[in-house]
Amino acid sequence: MAVNNHTAVVEFVLQGFSGNPGLKVVFLAFFLLLYLLALAGNTLIIMAISLNPSLHTPMYFFLINLALLDIVCTSTVLPKLLDGLVARGSIISYEGCMTQLFFLTWFLGAELLLLTTMAYDRYVAICRPLHYSALMSRFVCALLAGSVWVVSAVSTSVHTGLMAQLHFCGPNQVRHFLCEVPSLLLLSCSPTTLNSIMIVIADVYFGVVNFLMTMTSYGFIIASILRIRSTEGKKRAFSTCSAHLVVVTLYYSTVIYTYVLPASGSSMENGKVVALLYTAISPTLNPLIYSLRNKEVKVALRKVFPCVR
């Protein structure tokens, strides 16, 4: 911990949700339940799709990637949060903080890119069905999925590298339950102009550009669905993308609030709740959204687990 302005910070203190011991027990039970549900739900999705050859299609291939991202994203945050609730205080080393920052930023960026890719897949399936096999071949799907992981990894490497160049010599109290870029920049003793510029560039690409691409895809999808004459055909077409649209809305609204809107002042407390949504609530709800609104996933789950009703 820093003693004066000439002592480098070697550890950070993460701020919890409440100092009340009674509430800590409630939070511990709640977050542990969320973590277990997120792990179980996404693992079931991966198993159901992997063990059913009929689901070995581009849409479900990307869904496996989404489930995997949800598992690793929530595992980057919730174990440390639970540890802080069990212990008297949540202390994280400088190296541990940078590691959490790297992986959290990586997985969040990858999920935004993956949602755009999934929207493109639905666009091709509904708007260009005759060319679907050619446009979404195995090679193309593997290339798109690989690009999602690699591009986000490059981006987070830049952000983490720039963060590692900053000097932390003052307060080490992080006003959050995790290490993320906006919160750490507030504690830096070094100029953060370059960091801020790179954040804006990343926000524009990951947030604005990908959001517009996703919405454009769904604009074409909705227009194509409305041209279908039969009511049953409209329902069938919309059912294949409605779950994804719900996930997109939930995820973008929380991430944009955190990384695009100012993360200071009174918004910090709200930021904790919002961060909880995309690191714990969303990974827990995604398997439910896709399984409850997708008959094929339901059938696959029943085949793998006959006891499931």
C-alpha positions, -999 to +999 in steps of 0.1 A: +000+000+000+011+035-007+025+055+023+033+087+004+035+101-030+069+085-036+059+050-028+045+028-056+013+010-050+019-028-048-017-038-040-052-024-043-082-025-020-114-033-039-145-017-025-173-041-017-211-037-017-216-032+020-197-031+053-227-047+071-217-082+082-253-093+079-256-081+043-223-097+035-238-131+042-267-123+019-244-111-009-222-142-005-251-165-009-265-145-038-233-142-058-224-179-051-257-189-065-253-167-096-218-182-102-230-218-099-260-212-121-238-194-147-213-223-148-240-250-148-262-233-174-235-225-199-219-259-194-252-276-202-255-255-234-221-265-245-227-302-238-261-303-254-248-287-286-216-307-288-233-341-282-261-335-308-249-336-345-281-320-356-270-288-339-236-287-355-245-256-375-230-221-376-256-206-352-250-231-325-212-230-331-213-193-322-236-201-293-210-224-279-184-196-282-209-173-263-214-199-235-176-203-232-171-165-230-198-163-203-180-190-183-146-174-184-159-138-180-178-146-148-149-167-135-126-137-139-147-117-115-169-136-092-143-159-074-124-128-063-156-111-053-166-141-032-132-142-016-136-106-006-169-113+010-155-143+030-124-123+041-125-091+060-114-071+031-108-076-006-072-069-014-057-077-048-021-074-057-009-051-085-001-080-107-034-097-099-053-065-107-035-061-141-043-098-148-080-094-140-081-062-161-065-081-191-089-110-191-120-091-183-114-065-211-105-094-234-137-114-228-160-083-228-147-071-261-149-106-276-185-109-265-194-077-283-177-089-315-193-123-312-228-107-308-222-088-341-210-121-358-241-139-346-263-111-359-245-114-393-252-152-392-289-146-387-289-120-415-274-144-440-298-172-428-330-152-432-321-127-459-299-148-481-309-184-474-298-197-508-263-186-502-261-196-466-240-227-470-214-208-491-213-176-470-212-195-436-190-225-444-170-242-417-139-223-428-157-189-426-172-197-392-138-207-378-123-176-393-150-153-378-148-170-344-110-169-344-110-132-354-134-125-324-109-138-299-077-125-316-089-089-323-102-085-287-069-100-274-049-074-293-071-046-280-069-057-244-031-061-248-028-024-258-050-012-229-033-034-203+002-024-216-007+013-214-021+008-179+011-010-168+031+021-179+012+043-155+025+050-120+003+045-090+016+063-060-014+077-042-047+062-029-051+025-036-088+023-029-105+011-060-141+023-059-153-009-075-154-047-068-132-054-098-102-039-117-114-021-148-099+007-169-121+036-158-117+030-121-079+025-122-073+056-143-088+077-114-060+064-092-031+071-115-004+096-107+008+097-143-008+115-173-036+094-187-042+112-220-030+084-242-050+059-222-081+080-227-076+083-264-072+046-268-104+041-247-123+064-270-111+045-301-120+012-285-154+025-274-161+037-310-151+004-325-164-022-300-194-002-288-206+021-316-195+004-348-204-031-337-237-019-323-246-002-356-236-033-376-257-054-353-287-031-356-282-029-394-283-067-396-315-068-376-330-040-397-327-062-428-339-092-408-370-075-396-378-061-431-373-096-445-396-111-419-423-086-425-424-096-462-432-131-453-469-137-460-478-165-436-481-158-399-465-191-391-435-183-413-430-150-395-431-166-361-406-193-372-382-167-387-384-144-357-380-172-332-345-179-346-332-144-337-355-131-309-333-147-282-302-132-296-318-098-298-327-099-261-291-108-252-278-079-274-301-054-258-292-065-223-254-067-229-250-035-249-270-014-225-248-024-195-214-022-212-221+012-229-232+026-195-199+015-180-174+024-207-190+052-227-207+072-200-184+090-174-174+066-146-171+091-118-190+108-091-224+095-083-223+071-112-197+049-095-223+032-072-246+026-102-216+013-121-212-015-096-247-027-102-243-024-140-210-042-139-227-070-119-252-073-147-227-081-175-203-101-153-228-122-134-265-117-143-260-118-181-239-150-181-266-166-158-296-155-180-281-162-214-285-200-212-321-196-199-329-171-227-315-194-254-330-226-240-364-213-232-369-196-266-353-223-287-371-256-292-340-273-307-319-266-276-347-279-254-348-311-274-310-314-272-311-309-235-337-336-230-316-360-251-285-354-230-304-353-197-336-373-200-347-362-165-349-326-178-385-315-184 
